[in-house]
């Protein structure tokens, strides 16, 4: 599956691919944003998260110098060969 988000002069492309169909389900998540030289890919299992090498500069006007972005996936097998999956972005802010 491929999703494209556009806004404020940016274009982010996310591709998700189911890597295994047995009891060890895994999703390969790829994020590409040429404007910020982002080309990131990681394979994750249900509930796992991975830190993005991209650090946000601001969000809503506030500084995010101590923040990190993570991608977290959820994968559930339903009846037969059907799957439900989620890909979430997590923002973790550390106050020092």
ABEGO torsion letter per residue (X at the ends): XBBBBBEGGBBBBBBBBBABABABBBBBBBBBBAAAGBBBBBBBBBGBBBBBABBBABBGGBBAAABBBBBBBBBBBBBEABBBBBBBBBBBBBBX
